[in-house]
């Protein structure tokens, strides 16, 4: 039987539920209002620095051929030993020289009826890191005289320390570039920016070569029978910055 006493007990939970619902709705409404009224300016900052390479990496190899694989190996070993001796004479530390590949590959003669092994190619490939760029041309010229007959790669780069130093400087300039853009936008809109509330690094710490015309590059070539130009490297940094304004 429904009585006044039962009605009283039902009324209390109902009032509590309605009160909590009203509080929740008010809280949600305040959050939505704050989100929609938050005033922000988002900008991108970028900076590029030119740098002279501090080191070079050369990849070169000796390839020999002989009908007998052991003779091909022996000839290859002799020429590589002469190459290593030349690099030692040039005062290149052993820790800056490493073997990157050693291959023995059969060479075939194909006819309409048969396939025969004509001999074997033996290739010994090494990678050399030079911190004295004046040695680049000398290494090429001198090792070719000792039997090097493949040059597959020359890369100019920065040392890790120099790379990090320049990238940090580029990041600083990128942030200043972003600030300048934000101030320009704020001035045009007749508002005032506050401190940035979010800064995101949007670049990787790497360098890219800066290409020049052949005439300019030749002026920077090292004095040698084999002219090699290091050119310049570009260190880039990019950031995304969000400012609040009033």
C-alpha positions in Angstrom: 0.0 0.0 0.0 1.4 3.4 -1.0 1.4 5.8 2.0 2.8 9.2 2.8 5.7 7.5 4.5 6.6 5.7 1.3 6.2 8.8 -0.7 8.7 10.6 1.5 11.4 7.9 1.0 10.9 8.1 -2.8 11.1 11.9 -2.8 14.6 12.1 -1.2 16.4 9.9 -3.8 14.6 11.7 -6.6 15.7 15.1 -5.4 19.3 13.8 -5.0 19.3 12.5 -8.6 18.0 15.7 -10.0 20.6 17.7 -8.1 23.5 15.5 -9.3 22.2 15.7 -12.9 22.1 19.5 -12.7 25.7 19.7 -11.4 26.9 17.4 -14.1 25.2 19.4 -16.8 26.6 22.6 -15.5 30.1 21.2 -15.4 29.8 19.9 -19.0 28.5 23.2 -20.1 31.4 25.1 -18.5 33.9 22.7 -20.1 32.3 23.2 -23.5 32.2 26.9 -23.1 35.9 27.1 -22.1 36.9 24.9 -25.2 35.0 27.1 -27.6 36.2 30.4 -26.1 39.9 29.5 -25.9 41.8 31.8 -28.2 44.9 30.5 -30.0 47.3 31.3 -32.8 49.2 28.4 -34.3 52.3 29.1 -36.4 55.2 27.2 -38.0 58.8 28.3 -37.5 61.7 27.3 -39.8 65.5 28.0 -39.9 68.3 26.8 -42.2 72.0 27.1 -41.6 74.8 26.6 -44.1 77.8 24.5 -42.9 81.1 23.4 -44.3 81.6 19.6 -44.1 84.0 18.4 -41.5 84.4 14.8 -42.7 84.1 12.6 -45.8 83.3 9.0 -46.2 84.7 7.1 -49.2 83.6 3.6 -50.4 86.1 1.9 -52.7 87.0 -1.6 -53.7 89.4 -3.9 -55.5 88.0 -6.4 -57.9 90.2 -9.1 -59.5 89.4 -11.9 -62.0 91.0 -15.2 -62.6 90.0 -18.6 -64.0 91.2 -20.1 -60.7 89.4 -18.7 -57.7 92.5 -19.1 -55.4 94.6 -17.0 -57.9 91.8 -14.4 -58.0 91.9 -14.2 -54.2 95.7 -14.0 -54.0 95.8 -11.2 -56.5 93.1 -9.4 -54.7 94.8 -9.8 -51.3 98.1 -8.4 -52.7 96.4 -5.3 -54.1 94.4 -4.8 -50.9 97.6 -5.1 -48.8 99.2 -2.4 -50.9 96.1 -0.2 -50.5 96.2 -0.6 -46.7 99.9 0.3 -46.7 99.2 3.4 -48.8 96.4 4.5 -46.3 98.8 4.0 -43.5 101.4 6.1 -45.2 98.8 8.9 -45.5 98.4 8.7 -41.6 94.8 7.5 -41.7 94.0 5.7 -38.4 93.0 2.1 -38.7 89.8 2.7 -36.7 88.6 4.9 -39.6 88.9 2.1 -42.1 86.5 -0.9 -42.2 85.6 -3.7 -44.6 82.0 -3.5 -45.7 81.9 -6.3 -48.3 83.9 -9.3 -49.5 82.4 -11.3 -52.4 83.5 -14.2 -54.6 81.2 -14.4 -57.7 81.5 -16.9 -60.6 81.5 -15.5 -64.1 79.8 -17.7 -66.7 80.2 -18.2 -70.5 76.8 -18.9 -72.1 76.4 -20.8 -75.4 73.3 -22.2 -77.1 74.0 -25.6 -75.6 76.1 -25.2 -72.4 76.9 -22.9 -69.5 80.5 -23.0 -68.3 82.3 -21.2 -65.5 84.7 -18.8 -67.1 86.3 -17.7 -63.8 85.8 -15.8 -60.6 85.5 -12.2 -59.6 86.7 -11.4 -56.1 85.7 -8.1 -54.6 87.0 -6.5 -51.4 85.2 -3.3 -50.4 86.2 -0.9 -47.7 84.9 2.3 -46.2 87.2 5.1 -45.2 86.2 8.1 -43.0 88.4 11.1 -43.4 88.4 14.1 -41.0 91.0 15.9 -43.1 89.2 16.8 -46.3 92.5 17.6 -48.0 93.2 13.9 -48.1 90.2 12.9 -50.2 91.8 13.4 -53.5 95.1 11.9 -52.3 93.3 8.8 -51.1 91.6 8.3 -54.5 94.8 8.9 -56.6 97.1 6.8 -54.4 94.8 3.8 -53.9 94.0 3.6 -57.6 97.7 3.2 -58.3 97.7 0.2 -55.9 94.8 -1.5 -57.6 91.6 0.0 -56.5 89.3 -0.1 -59.5 85.8 0.7 -58.0 84.7 3.9 -56.3 81.0 3.8 -55.5 80.4 6.5 -52.9 81.7 9.8 -51.6 79.7 11.5 -48.9 80.5 14.7 -47.1 79.0 15.3 -43.7 79.5 16.8 -40.2 80.8 15.3 -37.1 78.2 14.3 -34.5 79.3 17.1 -32.2 79.2 19.8 -35.0 75.9 18.4 -36.3 74.3 18.7 -32.8 75.7 22.2 -32.2 74.3 23.6 -35.5 70.9 21.8 -35.1 70.4 23.3 -31.7 71.2 26.8 -33.1 68.8 26.2 -36.0 66.1 25.1 -33.5 66.5 28.3 -31.6 66.2 30.4 -34.7 63.1 28.4 -35.8 61.4 29.2 -32.5 62.2 32.9 -33.0 60.8 32.7 -36.5 57.6 31.3 -35.2 57.4 34.0 -32.6 57.9 36.7 -35.2 55.0 35.2 -37.3 52.7 35.0 -34.3 53.4 38.7 -33.4 52.7 39.7 -37.0 49.4 37.9 -37.0 48.5 39.3 -33.6 49.3 42.8 -34.7 47.2 42.5 -37.8 44.3 41.2 -35.7 44.8 43.9 -33.0 45.3 41.3 -30.2 48.2 40.5 -27.8 49.9 37.1 -27.7 50.8 35.5 -24.4 53.5 32.9 -23.7 53.4 29.8 -25.9 51.6 26.9 -24.3 52.8 24.2 -26.7 56.0 23.9 -28.8 56.5 20.8 -31.0 59.7 19.9 -32.9 58.6 18.9 -36.4 62.0 18.2 -38.0 64.7 15.5 -37.8 68.4 16.2 -37.0 69.9 15.7 -40.5 71.7 17.6 -43.2 71.2 17.9 -46.9 73.8 18.9 -49.5 73.6 22.4 -51.0 74.2 22.1 -54.8 76.1 24.7 -56.7 77.1 25.3 -60.3 80.1 23.4 -61.5 82.2 26.6 -61.9 81.7 27.6 -58.3 82.4 24.1 -57.1 85.6 23.8 -59.0 86.9 26.9 -57.3 86.5 25.0 -54.0 88.1 21.8 -55.2 91.1 20.4 -53.5 94.4 20.8 -55.2 94.9 17.4 -56.9 94.9 15.6 -60.2 91.4 14.3 -59.2 89.3 17.4 -58.3 86.8 16.8 -55.6 84.4 19.4 -54.3 82.9 19.2 -50.8 80.3 21.9 -51.4 78.1 23.0 -48.4 75.6 21.3 -46.2 72.3 22.6 -45.0 71.1 22.1 -41.4 67.4 22.6 -41.1 65.0 22.8 -38.1 61.2 23.2 -38.0 58.9 23.8 -35.1 55.1 24.2 -34.5 54.2 26.7 -31.8 50.7 27.5 -30.3 50.1 30.8 -28.6 47.2 32.0 -26.5 46.1 35.6 -27.1 43.9 38.2 -25.5 
